[in-house]
Amino acid sequence: MPDAIDEVYSVLARSLRGRLLRQHDAEYVQAHTIWNAAAQRRPALIAQCAGVADVAAAVKPASAAGVATAIRCGGHSLAGFSSCEGGLVIDLCALRGVGLDAANRVATVQGGCLLGTIDTATQRAGLVYPAGVVSHTGAAGLILGGGTGWLTRKFGLSCDNVEGFTLVTAEGEIVRANARENEDLFWALRGGGGNFGVVVEFQLKLHPLTHVLLGCAYYGEEDIADRLRFFREFMPDAPAELKWNLGLRLGPEHADCPEELRGRPVLSESLLWAGNEAEGRELFRRLYSRDSPQAVKIEVFLFLKLQTMADAEFPHGRRYYTKSGYFKSLSDASISRMIAALGSVPSHETQIELVYLGGAAAKISADDTAFGDRSSPFILNLLAAWDEPERDAENASWVRTLFADLRPEMTPGVYVNFMSGDEDDRVKEAYSVRWEKLLAVKRKYDPRNFFRLNQNIRAAKS
């Protein structure tokens, strides 16, 4: 009896309009490589779909045969869910069309779009979609998990700005979900991840914006604690136009970082103002005059430049591992633990990232979408990044140790897009009181849990 993956290959070889790749094909090496090298897999088949019909054609035999199937948009999943070992990858890289209705501030984008694809198209009309901060990220995975970025406080999460989805279900059927059709599915797709189908099209709500004011600075080790305390006190009443990102790390070896801080514990920060420029400059003046920052830069940035600023810092082929969580507030004890941990951080590329949610994101009711906690506004992300495979254990151990030290003061919950692939036990925690409703939607649209390569809402044994 043929192996299940061979059966799937036999069906797709006859029906797929796009390319069907196996491990011996010349194009396979590039096609199977994902962003996080630490989570690299070797699928048996890659179906590079030419259109929506191809997606349905790939889902049907794979679902019937029970073949492990990953969905790839940008290949950017921290947990490595963009690929699988020995199974099928449904690759949406050819589905990157963007249709723009500038008058109504709506974009219709295909499921394989990268953030940069959307940004380039929408900025032609002076419009933006609030999403992530790295342009080579796949939009679908980011949106389905929630989606945070530079404009979260101003315009809300990415999932808050979706007006409709078109997806292929586990039965290979094409279904629409919006405020009028399949409302339960529309609710679940806004934060519930890739648990319910392959989204092949999004209707996105856009906002007018072309420029922002950006301030960047470094603080030496002796100033980190005081700056963090100021951050925690200031942000609860901060205007929604302000986004304040903080990173605790070793000073990087590049020209923006003062030479005397390189290789030493530092706080790097970015202040973004998405509002009246004069008001932003006055606010930045007040925020910077309080302390003694180094290498301060304040510039007006084109939005497109802003959206590619972090690309080089998070390249394809590096190894990544994360743990994340929420705080109601940052205690002095937690601040001290973070600073102390920099003394043993094994990689110059690793960061302790802190952002404050609030703003427009906090105005959405906890019941309106499947996205997790909006009431604990401090988001912590321990992001380890390194290059050498032999240092995997060392870097992951540092993250796990610091997370365990900080966990007692955290509130329950986690942002699913910041979860690694070994955190299956935290999925229910991520959704909290929304869990039972998500289970019901999962049972309705994917009762056999075909879409399981994700932060999985396991409604049935798989």
Phi, psi and chi 1 to 4 in degrees:
 res  aa     phi    psi   chi1   chi2   chi3   chi4
   1 MET       -  128.5 -178.8  177.2  179.3      -
   2 PRO   -61.5  148.8  -17.1   28.8      -      -
   3 ASP   -63.7  151.0 -175.4   84.6      -      -
   4 ALA   -57.9  -40.1      -      -      -      -
   5 ILE   -67.8  -30.7 -163.3   70.2      -      -
   6 ASP   -68.9  -36.1  -67.7  -29.2      -      -
   7 GLU   -62.8  -44.0  -67.8 -178.9    8.2      -
   8 VAL   -63.2  -42.9  172.3      -      -      -
   9 TYR   -59.9  -43.3  172.7   77.1      -      -
  10 SER   -60.9  -42.1  178.8      -      -      -
  11 VAL   -67.3  -47.1  172.0      -      -      -
  12 LEU   -70.9  -29.8  -67.3 -177.0      -      -
  13 ALA   -61.9  -25.8      -      -      -      -
  14 ARG   -91.9  -26.9  -63.7 -168.7  -57.9  -90.2
  15 SER  -112.1  -22.6   61.4      -      -      -
  16 LEU   -76.8  129.0 -159.6   74.1      -      -
  17 ARG   -80.0  -31.3  -70.4  171.5   46.2 -120.1
  18 GLY   -79.5 -163.8      -      -      -      -
  19 ARG   -91.2  140.3  -66.8 -165.7  -57.9  175.7
  20 LEU  -116.9  114.7 -174.9   60.6      -      -
  21 LEU  -109.7  140.5  -56.0  177.1      -      -
  22 ARG  -117.7  172.9  -68.5 -167.8  -76.9 -176.3
  23 GLN   -62.7  -24.7  -68.0  178.8   -3.3      -
  24 HIS   -87.5   -5.4   62.0  -94.3      -      -
  25 ASP   -76.0  144.9  -68.5  -38.7      -      -
  26 ALA   -61.0  -34.6      -      -      -      -
  27 GLU   -79.0   -9.5  -58.4   96.1  -30.5      -
  28 TYR   -62.3  -42.4  176.0   89.0      -      -
  29 VAL   -57.1  -49.3  172.7      -      -      -
  30 GLN   -69.3  -38.6 -179.3  175.9   -6.9      -
  31 ALA   -69.8  -28.2      -      -      -      -
  32 HIS   -93.4   -9.2   95.6  -67.2      -      -
  33 THR   -75.3  131.7  -58.0      -      -      -
  34 ILE  -112.7  170.5   58.8  175.4      -      -
  35 TRP   -62.4  -48.2  172.2   71.2      -      -
  36 ASN   -89.0  103.0 -176.1    0.8      -      -
  37 ALA   -63.4  -25.0      -      -      -      -
  38 ALA   -71.0  -14.9      -      -      -      -
  39 ALA  -115.1   19.9      -      -      -      -
  40 GLN   -62.8  139.3 -175.0   63.9   60.4      -
  41 ARG  -128.6  170.2  -49.6  -78.7 -170.2  -92.7
  42 ARG  -124.9   90.8  -78.0 -176.7   62.7   80.3
  43 PRO   -68.5  153.8   26.6  -34.5      -      -
  44 ALA   -76.9  -33.9      -      -      -      -
  45 LEU  -135.5  143.8  -70.5  178.3      -      -
  46 ILE  -126.8  118.1  -58.5  173.8      -      -
  47 ALA   -99.7  103.5      -      -      -      -
  48 GLN   -87.5   97.6  -66.5 -173.3  -35.4      -
  49 CYS   -72.7  137.6  -61.9      -      -      -
  50 ALA   -89.1  -12.9      -      -      -      -
  51 GLY  -176.4 -175.6      -      -      -      -
  52 VAL   -62.7  -38.3  174.9      -      -      -
  53 ALA   -60.3  -36.2      -      -      -      -
  54 ASP   -65.9  -38.5  -91.7    3.2      -      -
  55 VAL   -60.8  -48.1  177.1      -      -      -
  56 ALA   -62.2  -40.0      -      -      -      -
  57 ALA   -65.0  -31.1      -      -      -      -
  58 ALA   -78.8  -39.3      -      -      -      -
  59 VAL   -65.1  -43.7  166.1      -      -      -
  60 LYS   -57.8  -55.4  -74.3  178.7 -178.1  177.8
  61 PRO   -70.0  -34.2   24.1  -33.5      -      -
  62 ALA   -66.5  -40.9      -      -      -      -
  63 SER   -66.5  -43.9  179.0      -      -      -
  64 ALA   -62.2  -36.1      -      -      -      -
  65 ALA   -88.5   -8.0      -      -      -      -
  66 GLY    70.5   25.4      -      -      -      -
  67 VAL   -75.1  134.2  166.6      -      -      -
  68 ALA   -58.0  126.6      -      -      -      -
  69 THR  -133.4  126.1  -59.0      -      -      -
  70 ALA  -107.3  148.0      -      -      -      -
  71 ILE  -108.6  125.2  -47.1  -56.5      -      -
  72 ARG  -115.9  126.3  173.4  176.1  176.3  147.7
  73 CYS  -110.6  -73.6  -58.5      -      -      -
  74 GLY  -104.2   -5.6      -      -      -      -
  75 GLY    71.4   23.8      -      -      -      -
  76 HIS  -100.4    4.7 -126.7  -88.5      -      -
  77 SER   -59.1  122.8  165.9      -      -      -
  78 LEU   -58.0  -37.5  -86.0  163.8      -      -
  79 ALA   -80.5   -6.5      -      -      -      -
  80 GLY    84.5   16.9      -      -      -      -
  81 PHE   -73.5   -2.7  -67.0  135.5      -      -
  82 SER   -76.1   -5.5  -50.2      -      -      -
  83 SER  -145.5  179.4 -170.3      -      -      -
  84 CYS  -157.1  163.2   58.1      -      -      -
  85 GLU   -95.5  113.6 -165.2   65.4   37.8      -
  86 GLY    77.8    3.8      -      -      -      -
  87 GLY  -108.0 -148.0      -      -      -      -
  88 LEU  -113.7  136.4  167.5   69.1      -      -
  89 VAL  -109.0  123.2  169.9      -      -      -
  90 ILE   -93.0  107.8  -63.0  176.8      -      -
  91 ASP  -100.0  122.7 -170.4  -19.4      -      -
  92 LEU   -99.8   18.4  -52.9 -176.7      -      -
  93 CYS   -61.3  -21.3   65.4      -      -      -
  94 ALA   -87.0   -8.4      -      -      -      -
  95 LEU   -98.5   75.9  -80.6   69.3      -      -
  96 ARG  -127.2   31.2  -69.2 -172.8  176.2  160.9
  97 GLY   -79.0  145.5      -      -      -      -
  98 VAL  -130.5  122.2  177.9      -      -      -
  99 GLY  -106.4  135.0      -      -      -      -
 100 LEU  -120.0  125.7 -166.9   61.9      -      -
 101 ASP  -110.7   85.0  179.2   -5.9      -      -
 102 ALA   -64.6  -34.3      -      -      -      -
 103 ALA   -63.1  -37.2      -      -      -      -
 104 ASN  -100.5    3.7  -69.0  -54.8      -      -
 105 ARG    55.2   51.4  -62.8  178.9 -176.8  173.0
 106 VAL  -133.2  138.6  173.0      -      -      -
 107 ALA  -119.5  139.5      -      -      -      -
 108 THR  -108.2  114.3  -59.0      -      -      -
 109 VAL  -123.1  143.5  -51.7      -      -      -
 110 GLN   -79.0  160.6  -70.0 -173.0  -58.4      -
 111 GLY   -68.4  -13.9      -      -      -      -
 112 GLY   -96.9    5.8      -      -      -      -
 113 CYS   -63.2  141.6  -78.3      -      -      -
 114 LEU   -88.5  162.5  -54.5 -179.6      -      -
 115 LEU   -58.9  -39.6  -61.0 -171.6      -      -
 116 GLY   -63.6  -32.2      -      -      -      -
 117 THR   -61.8  -45.8  -41.8      -      -      -
 118 ILE   -68.8  -45.0  -61.4  172.2      -      -
 119 ASP   -58.5  -44.9  -67.5  -23.6      -      -
 120 THR   -61.9  -42.3  -59.9      -      -      -
 121 ALA   -70.5  -44.2      -      -      -      -
 122 THR   -73.8  -31.3   56.5      -      -      -
 123 GLN   -69.4  -20.1  -82.6  -67.9  -81.4      -
 124 ARG   -61.1  -25.5  -66.7 -167.9 -172.1  107.2
 125 ALA  -106.2   11.5      -      -      -      -
 126 GLY    70.8   27.1      -      -      -      -
 127 LEU  -119.3  157.3  -60.9  169.1      -      -
 128 VAL  -134.1  153.8  -63.8      -      -      -
 129 TYR  -115.1  125.5  174.2   66.6      -      -
 130 PRO   -71.8  114.3   24.1  -31.3      -      -
 131 ALA  -143.0 -148.5      -      -      -      -
 132 GLY   -84.2 -165.0      -      -      -      -
 133 VAL  -118.4    0.3  -59.4      -      -      -
 134 VAL  -120.8  120.6  176.2      -      -      -
 135 SER   -69.9  -21.9   72.2      -      -      -
 136 HIS   -90.6   13.0   46.8   76.0      -      -
 137 THR   -74.4  140.3  -57.4      -      -      -
 138 GLY   -70.8  129.6      -      -      -      -
 139 ALA   -66.5  -38.4      -      -      -      -
 140 ALA   -61.3  -50.7      -      -      -      -
 141 GLY   -61.5  -41.6      -      -      -      -
 142 LEU   -61.5  -48.7  179.1  107.0      -      -
 143 ILE   -64.4  -45.5  -65.7  167.6      -      -
 144 LEU   -65.0  -28.5  -66.9  171.8      -      -
 145 GLY   -86.6   -8.7      -      -      -      -
 146 GLY   134.3  -68.0      -      -      -      -
 147 GLY    90.7  100.5      -      -      -      -
 148 THR  -115.6  156.1   64.2      -      -      -
 149 GLY  -176.1 -160.2      -      -      -      -
 150 TRP   -60.3  -32.9  -70.7  113.7      -      -
 151 LEU  -105.3   14.2  -59.0  177.8      -      -
 152 THR   -60.0  -43.7  -61.1      -      -      -
 153 ARG   -72.2  -30.2  -72.9  174.9   48.5   78.0
 154 LYS   -78.0  -44.5  174.7   72.8  169.8  175.8
 155 PHE  -122.7   -4.0  -61.5  125.7      -      -
 156 GLY    98.8  176.9      -      -      -      -
 157 LEU   -66.7  161.6  -60.9  169.1      -      -
 158 SER   -57.3  -44.0  -60.1      -      -      -
 159 CYS   -68.1  -21.6   69.6      -      -      -
 160 ASP   -72.6  -14.7  -60.4  -24.0      -      -
 161 ASN  -113.0   28.9  -70.8  -87.1      -      -
 162 VAL  -107.5  130.0 -179.1      -      -      -
 163 GLU  -101.6  -13.3  -63.4 -172.2  -20.9      -
 164 GLY  -175.5  155.6      -      -      -      -
 165 PHE  -128.1  147.7  -57.3   85.4      -      -
 166 THR  -122.3  128.2  -57.7      -      -      -
 167 LEU  -140.8  160.5   67.2  157.6      -      -
 168 VAL  -101.1  123.5  175.8      -      -      -
 169 THR   -83.5  177.7   68.7      -      -      -
 170 ALA   -64.4  -18.9      -      -      -      -
 171 GLU   -89.3    0.3  -60.3  -58.3  -42.5      -
 172 GLY    81.6   12.5      -      -      -      -
 173 GLU   -88.6  147.9  -58.4  -62.5  -35.4      -
 174 ILE   -96.8  122.6  -61.9  172.4      -      -
 175 VAL  -129.0  144.5  171.2      -      -      -
 176 ARG  -107.8  146.7  -70.3 -179.5  175.6   81.4
 177 ALA  -137.9  123.9      -      -      -      -
 178 ASN  -156.7 -166.3   51.7   50.2      -      -
 179 ALA   -69.6  -11.5      -      -      -      -
 180 ARG  -115.2  -25.1  -60.0  167.7  -57.1  -77.7
 181 GLU  -118.7  131.3  -57.4  174.0   87.3      -
 182 ASN    47.9   57.9  -58.7  -53.7      -      -
 183 GLU   -60.8  -32.7  -65.2   95.8  -30.5      -
 184 ASP   -64.9  -39.2   56.9  -15.5      -      -
 185 LEU   -70.5  -39.3 -175.4   57.1      -      -
 186 PHE   -58.5  -43.4 -178.5   52.9      -      -
 187 TRP   -60.7  -47.7  174.3   86.3      -      -
 188 ALA   -68.7  -35.5      -      -      -      -
 189 LEU   -68.9  -19.1  -71.4  167.2      -      -
 190 ARG   -89.9   75.0  -72.1  174.9  -67.1  157.3
 191 GLY   119.3  -16.3      -      -      -      -
 192 GLY   -84.6    4.6      -      -      -      -
 193 GLY    74.7 -162.7      -      -      -      -
 194 GLY   -87.4   30.4      -      -      -      -
 195 ASN   -77.4  -12.3  -84.2  -78.5      -      -
 196 PHE  -119.4   -7.9  -49.0  100.0      -      -
 197 GLY   157.9 -178.4      -      -      -      -
 198 VAL   -98.2  110.1 -174.8      -      -      -
 199 VAL   -77.0  120.6  177.4      -      -      -
 200 VAL  -104.9  -10.0  -68.0      -      -      -
 201 GLU  -157.5  139.9 -171.0  175.6  -89.0      -
 202 PHE  -122.1  141.7  -61.2   81.8      -      -
 203 GLN  -104.6  116.6  -76.0   74.9   49.8      -
 204 LEU  -112.5  138.2  -53.9  179.3      -      -
 205 LYS   -85.9  132.0 -178.5  167.1   61.0  176.8
 206 LEU  -112.5  165.0  -52.5  178.0      -      -
 207 HIS  -138.5  147.7  -54.2  -90.4      -      -
 208 PRO   -73.9  126.6   23.1  -30.4      -      -
 209 LEU  -175.4  134.2 -174.5   78.0      -      -
 210 THR  -128.7  -26.8   55.7      -      -      -
 211 HIS  -131.9  154.0  -62.2   73.7      -      -
 212 VAL  -136.5  164.7  -63.0      -      -      -
 213 LEU  -103.8  127.0 -173.1   67.2      -      -
 214 LEU  -123.7  130.1 -173.9   71.1      -      -
 215 GLY  -118.5  131.8      -      -      -      -
 216 CYS  -127.7  143.2  -61.9      -      -      -
 217 ALA  -158.0  163.8      -      -      -      -
 218 TYR  -122.0  148.3  -73.8   93.8      -      -
 219 TYR  -127.3  135.3  -67.1   81.8      -      -
 220 GLY   -72.0  169.0      -      -      -      -
 221 GLU   -56.1  -37.5 -175.5  174.0   10.0      -
 222 GLU   -69.5  -15.8   65.3  -79.8    1.0      -
 223 ASP  -106.0   -4.4  -63.0  -43.5      -      -
 224 ILE   -63.1  -49.7  -65.4  176.1      -      -
 225 ALA   -60.8  -43.1      -      -      -      -
 226 ASP   -66.1  -38.6 -171.4   53.7      -      -
 227 ARG   -66.2  -40.5 -168.8   64.1  173.2  173.1
 228 LEU   -65.2  -37.8  -73.0  176.9      -      -
 229 ARG   -65.6  -39.3  -73.8 -168.1  -71.6  -93.2
 230 PHE   -64.0  -43.1  180.0   44.2      -      -
 231 PHE   -56.5  -47.7  165.8   73.6      -      -
 232 ARG   -67.3  -29.8   87.7 -179.1  167.7 -158.5
 233 GLU   -81.6  -32.9  -67.5  157.8    5.8      -
 234 PHE   -81.1  -39.6 -176.4   85.2      -      -
 235 MET   -67.1  -32.9  -75.3  -51.8  -63.2      -
 236 PRO   -57.3  -27.7  -29.2   37.0      -      -
 237 ASP  -112.1   12.7  -63.5  -42.8      -      -
 238 ALA   -72.3  149.3      -      -      -      -
 239 PRO   -65.9  149.9   20.1  -29.6      -      -
 240 ALA   -64.3  -19.8      -      -      -      -
 241 GLU   -70.3  -13.8  -69.8   83.3   -1.4      -
 242 LEU   -98.3  128.2  177.4   69.1      -      -
 243 LYS  -119.2  124.6 -176.3   72.0  158.3   49.2
 244 TRP  -121.3  108.9 -171.8  -15.4      -      -
 245 ASN  -105.2  136.2  -66.3   -6.4      -      -
 246 LEU  -125.8  142.4  -60.4  169.6      -      -
 247 GLY  -136.2  122.1      -      -      -      -
 248 LEU   -94.9  127.8  -77.7   72.7      -      -
 249 ARG  -164.8 -178.8   60.0  177.0  -58.1  172.4
 250 LEU   -87.0  137.3  -60.7 -178.6      -      -
 251 GLY   -54.0  125.6      -      -      -      -
 252 PRO   -72.1  157.3   26.1  -33.1      -      -
 253 GLU   -89.5   66.4  -62.9  -72.6  -25.8      -
 254 HIS  -144.7  168.2   61.4   62.9      -      -
 255 ALA   -62.6  -26.8      -      -      -      -
 256 ASP   -69.5  -24.3  -71.4  -18.2      -      -
 257 CYS   -93.6  127.1 -178.5      -      -      -
 258 PRO   -54.2  141.2  -25.0   34.3      -      -
 259 GLU   -57.1  -36.2 -171.3  170.6   -6.9      -
 260 GLU   -72.8  -12.1   64.1  -87.7   18.5      -
 261 LEU  -100.7   -9.5  -63.7 -178.2      -      -
 262 ARG   -67.0  131.1  -64.3  175.5 -166.2  173.1
 263 GLY    79.5    0.7      -      -      -      -
 264 ARG  -112.3  156.0  -59.8  174.7   58.6   82.5
 265 PRO   -58.6  128.9  -26.2   36.3      -      -
 266 VAL  -139.6  164.5  -60.8      -      -      -
 267 LEU  -112.4  119.2  176.3   70.6      -      -
 268 SER  -103.6  138.4   63.1      -      -      -
 269 GLU  -137.3  151.2   72.1  169.8   28.5      -
 270 SER  -129.0  125.9  -60.2      -      -      -
 271 LEU  -106.9  124.4  -62.5  172.5      -      -
 272 LEU  -117.6  133.2  178.7  124.6      -      -
 273 TRP  -120.3  119.5  179.0 -100.9      -      -
 274 ALA  -111.8   70.9      -      -      -      -
 275 GLY  -166.1 -157.3      -      -      -      -
 276 ASN   -58.8  127.9  176.9  -88.6      -      -
 277 GLU   -62.5  -43.4 -178.3 -175.5  -21.6      -
 278 ALA   -62.1  -41.9      -      -      -      -
 279 GLU   -63.8  -39.5  -67.9  177.7   10.2      -
 280 GLY   -65.1  -42.6      -      -      -      -
 281 ARG   -64.5  -37.4  -73.2 -172.4 -179.6  -84.6
 282 GLU   -66.8  -40.9  173.6   57.2   23.2      -
 283 LEU   -64.5  -43.9  177.5   61.0      -      -
 284 PHE   -61.1  -40.8  -75.4   12.3      -      -
 285 ARG   -57.8  -43.6 -175.1 -166.0   64.3   76.0
 286 ARG   -67.9  -40.6  -70.4 -166.9  -72.8  116.9
 287 LEU   -68.0  -35.5  -67.8  177.2      -      -
 288 TYR   -85.0  -24.8  -75.2  133.0      -      -
 289 SER   -73.3  -17.9   64.8      -      -      -
 290 ARG   -71.6  -34.5 -178.1 -172.6  178.2  -79.9
 291 ASP  -118.9 -164.3  -62.0  -57.7      -      -
 292 SER  -123.7   70.6  -57.5      -      -      -
 293 PRO   -72.3  159.5   28.3  -34.9      -      -
 294 GLN  -118.0  153.0  -62.7 -169.8   48.3      -
 295 ALA    54.4   45.3      -      -      -      -
 296 VAL   -72.3  131.1  177.1      -      -      -
 297 LYS  -130.5  129.6  -82.1 -172.9  177.5 -179.7
 298 ILE  -125.3  119.8  -60.8  174.8      -      -
 299 GLU  -139.8  151.2  -60.2  178.1   68.7      -
 300 VAL   -84.7  125.4  173.3      -      -      -
 301 PHE  -113.5  135.6  -97.9   63.3      -      -
 302 LEU   -62.4  140.9  -73.6  169.9      -      -
 303 PHE   -58.7  -38.8 -177.9   73.8      -      -
 304 LEU   -62.8  -37.4  -80.6  178.8      -      -
 305 LYS   -67.5  -41.7 -179.0  179.7  177.7 -177.6
 306 LEU   -57.0  -42.4  174.0   77.4      -      -
 307 GLN   -72.9  -12.2  -75.3  -65.1   91.4      -
 308 THR  -109.7   -0.1   59.6      -      -      -
 309 MET   -60.9  -34.3 -169.6  174.2   70.2      -
 310 ALA   -95.3    0.9      -      -      -      -
 311 ASP   -57.8  -46.0  -74.3    4.9      -      -
 312 ALA   -69.6  -23.3      -      -      -      -
 313 GLU   -77.4  -19.9 -165.6  168.9   -3.3      -
 314 PHE  -127.7   65.5  -59.1  101.6      -      -
 315 PRO   -77.0  159.2   31.3  -37.6      -      -
 316 HIS   -63.1  144.6  -73.7   82.6      -      -
 317 GLY    92.8   -9.5      -      -      -      -
 318 ARG   -81.4  164.5 -173.1  163.5  -77.3  166.9
 319 ARG  -103.5  133.6  -51.4  176.7   80.4   80.9
 320 TYR  -132.2  146.2  -58.7   93.8      -      -
 321 TYR  -149.6  136.8 -177.5   80.6      -      -
 322 THR  -135.0  157.6   62.0      -      -      -
 323 LYS  -142.9  143.9  -81.6 -167.4  177.6  -68.3
 324 SER  -140.9  162.5 -178.6      -      -      -
 325 GLY  -174.3 -176.7      -      -      -      -
 326 TYR  -121.1  150.1  -61.7  111.0      -      -
 327 PHE  -124.4  142.1  -68.4   94.8      -      -
 328 LYS   -69.0  -41.2  -71.5  -75.6 -173.6 -172.8
 329 SER  -150.2  168.0 -174.3      -      -      -
 330 LEU  -102.9  113.4  -70.5  175.6      -      -
 331 SER   -78.6  160.7   70.9      -      -      -
 332 ASP   -60.2  -35.8  -72.5  -10.4      -      -
 333 ALA   -65.0  -42.4      -      -      -      -
 334 SER   -65.5  -40.9  -68.5      -      -      -
 335 ILE   -59.7  -44.3  -71.5  171.5      -      -
 336 SER   -63.5  -39.1  -65.1      -      -      -
 337 ARG   -65.5  -40.3  -70.5 -172.4 -174.5  101.5
 338 MET   -63.3  -46.0  -67.9 -178.2 -145.9      -
 339 ILE   -64.3  -42.7  -63.8  170.4      -      -
 340 ALA   -61.9  -35.3      -      -      -      -
 341 ALA   -65.5  -23.7      -      -      -      -
 342 LEU   -64.1  -22.2  -66.0  178.0      -      -
 343 GLY   -67.1  -18.3      -      -      -      -
 344 SER  -122.2   10.4   60.4      -      -      -
 345 VAL   -63.5  128.0   64.3      -      -      -
 346 PRO   -83.2  -10.5   24.8  -29.2      -      -
 347 SER  -134.6  137.9  170.0      -      -      -
 348 HIS   -67.5  -15.7  -82.9   65.6      -      -
 349 GLU   -91.7   -8.0  -53.6  -57.6  -31.2      -
 350 THR   -79.4  144.8  -69.7      -      -      -
 351 GLN  -138.1  148.1  -63.2 -171.5   49.3      -
 352 ILE  -100.2  107.8  -58.1  169.6      -      -
 353 GLU   -98.3  137.1  -61.0  177.2  -30.8      -
 354 LEU  -132.3  130.0  -74.5  164.8      -      -
 355 VAL  -136.6  161.2  -61.5      -      -      -
 356 TYR  -114.5  125.3 -169.8   91.0      -      -
 357 LEU   -75.3 -105.8 -157.0   56.4      -      -
 358 GLY    61.2 -158.1      -      -      -      -
 359 GLY    58.9 -140.9      -      -      -      -
 360 ALA   -62.5  -33.2      -      -      -      -
 361 ALA   -62.9  -32.3      -      -      -      -
 362 ALA   -81.5  -10.2      -      -      -      -
 363 LYS   -84.5  -11.6  -67.1 -179.0  179.2  178.5
 364 ILE   -83.4  132.3  -56.5  -66.0      -      -
 365 SER   -63.2  145.9  167.0      -      -      -
 366 ALA   -61.4  -21.1      -      -      -      -
 367 ASP   -91.6  -10.4  -62.2  -32.4      -      -
 368 ASP   -75.4  -28.0  -75.2   -7.8      -      -
 369 THR  -136.6  169.0   68.8      -      -      -
 370 ALA   -80.3   -9.9      -      -      -      -
 371 PHE   -55.0  147.0 -179.9   78.1      -      -
 372 GLY   -69.7 -145.3      -      -      -      -
 373 ASP   -64.8  128.7 -164.3    9.7      -      -
 374 ARG  -111.7   -2.3  -64.3  173.9 -171.5 -104.8
 375 SER   -93.9  -14.2   65.2      -      -      -
 376 SER  -108.5   95.3  -61.8      -      -      -
 377 PRO   -77.2  -18.5   27.7  -34.6      -      -
 378 PHE   -84.4  114.3  -67.2   93.0      -      -
 379 ILE  -100.6  125.1  -57.9  179.2      -      -
 380 LEU  -106.5  133.4  167.1   78.8      -      -
 381 ASN  -131.4  115.6 -173.6   31.3      -      -
 382 LEU   -90.9  104.1  -53.0  178.7      -      -
 383 LEU  -112.1  104.0  174.5   58.2      -      -
 384 ALA   -89.3  137.3      -      -      -      -
 385 ALA  -140.7  132.3      -      -      -      -
 386 TRP  -157.8  173.7   67.6  100.4      -      -
 387 ASP  -114.5  -25.5  -65.8  -47.0      -      -
 388 GLU   -94.3  121.6  -49.4   86.9   -8.7      -
 389 PRO   -57.6  -32.7  -24.0   33.1      -      -
 390 GLU   -69.4   -8.4   63.0  -86.2   14.3      -
 391 ARG  -105.5   14.1  -60.2 -172.0   67.4 -168.5
 392 ASP   -56.9  -52.2  -74.0    2.9      -      -
 393 ALA   -62.5  -41.1      -      -      -      -
 394 GLU   -62.3  -44.7  177.0 -173.3   12.0      -
 395 ASN   -72.7  -42.2  -77.6  -84.3      -      -
 396 ALA   -64.0  -37.8      -      -      -      -
 397 SER   -64.0  -39.4  176.2      -      -      -
 398 TRP   -61.2  -43.7 -176.9   87.4      -      -
 399 VAL   -63.3  -47.4  169.3      -      -      -
 400 ARG   -63.1  -39.4  -68.7  173.0 -176.0  141.9
 401 THR   -65.6  -47.0  -61.8      -      -      -
 402 LEU   -66.1  -40.0  178.0   54.8      -      -
 403 PHE   -60.9  -43.5 -178.1   76.9      -      -
 404 ALA   -62.4  -36.0      -      -      -      -
 405 ASP   -67.8  -34.4  -70.6  -16.8      -      -
 406 LEU   -88.6  -22.5  -65.5  170.1      -      -
 407 ARG   -55.7  -39.9 -173.7   76.4 -168.7  -99.8
 408 PRO   -57.7  -25.5  -27.4   37.0      -      -
 409 GLU   -97.8   -0.9  -63.8 -158.1   24.0      -
 410 MET   -83.2  159.4  -67.9 -178.1 -174.5      -
 411 THR   -91.5  156.0   55.8      -      -      -
 412 PRO   -60.3  147.0  -23.5   34.9      -      -
 413 GLY   127.7  158.5      -      -      -      -
 414 VAL  -161.2  144.4   57.2      -      -      -
 415 TYR   -80.9  118.3  173.5   37.6      -      -
 416 VAL   -63.2  -28.5  -66.5      -      -      -
 417 ASN   -70.8  -14.7  -75.4  -11.4      -      -
 418 PHE  -101.8   11.9  -76.0  169.5      -      -
 419 MET   -90.8  144.3  -68.8  171.2   66.7      -
 420 SER   -85.9  179.7  -72.4      -      -      -
 421 GLY   -82.2    0.2      -      -      -      -
 422 ASP  -111.7   26.6   57.9   -4.5      -      -
 423 GLU  -120.6   35.3  -62.4 -169.2  -85.5      -
 424 ASP   -56.6  -31.1 -175.1   63.0      -      -
 425 ASP   -69.7  -10.7   59.6  -39.8      -      -
 426 ARG  -102.6   -0.4  -61.8 -173.0   70.3 -161.6
 427 VAL   -63.7  -46.8  178.7      -      -      -
 428 LYS   -60.7  -38.2 -174.3  174.8 -178.8 -179.9
 429 GLU   -60.4  -36.3  174.8 -168.2  -14.0      -
 430 ALA   -62.1  -33.6      -      -      -      -
 431 TYR  -104.6  -14.6  -65.9  111.6      -      -
 432 SER    49.9 -123.3 -175.9      -      -      -
 433 VAL   -68.0  -12.0  -63.0      -      -      -
 434 ARG   -85.1   -4.6  -70.8  158.5  -71.4  -82.6
 435 TRP   -59.7  -50.7 -178.3 -110.7      -      -
 436 GLU   -63.1  -38.9  -68.1  -60.0  -35.3      -
 437 LYS   -65.6  -39.6 -174.3  174.0  178.3 -179.9
 438 LEU   -64.6  -39.3  -79.4  164.4      -      -
 439 LEU   -59.7  -41.2  -75.0  177.0      -      -
 440 ALA   -63.7  -42.0      -      -      -      -
 441 VAL   -66.9  -39.7  179.7      -      -      -
 442 LYS   -61.9  -45.3  180.0   71.8  170.1 -179.3
 443 ARG   -61.7  -33.5  -69.0 -172.5 -171.2  105.8
 444 LYS   -73.6  -42.6 -179.8  177.8  177.5 -179.7
 445 TYR  -102.9  -19.5  -68.7   94.4      -      -
 446 ASP  -148.6   64.2 -174.2   19.3      -      -
 447 PRO   -64.2  -25.1   22.4  -33.3      -      -
 448 ARG   -95.4    6.6  -67.1 -177.2  -68.1  111.9
 449 ASN    57.3   44.7 -159.9   19.3      -      -
 450 PHE   -63.0  -43.7  171.4   64.8      -      -
 451 PHE   -84.8   82.5  -64.0  109.2      -      -
 452 ARG  -116.4   -8.8   58.7 -173.8  178.3  -88.6
 453 LEU   -87.2   80.2  -65.0 -176.6      -      -
 454 ASN  -170.4 -177.6   42.8   51.5      -      -
 455 GLN   -74.6   96.1  -60.1  -61.1  -10.2      -
 456 ASN   -83.5  130.3 -166.2 -132.8      -      -
 457 ILE   -91.4   95.3  -61.8  165.1      -      -
 458 ARG   -88.0   94.3 -169.2  171.2  -70.6  113.6
 459 ALA   -89.9   -9.5      -      -      -      -
 460 ALA  -151.7  159.2      -      -      -      -
 461 LYS   -69.0  141.6  -69.0 -176.4  178.2 -180.0
 462 SER  -128.0      -   57.3      -      -      -
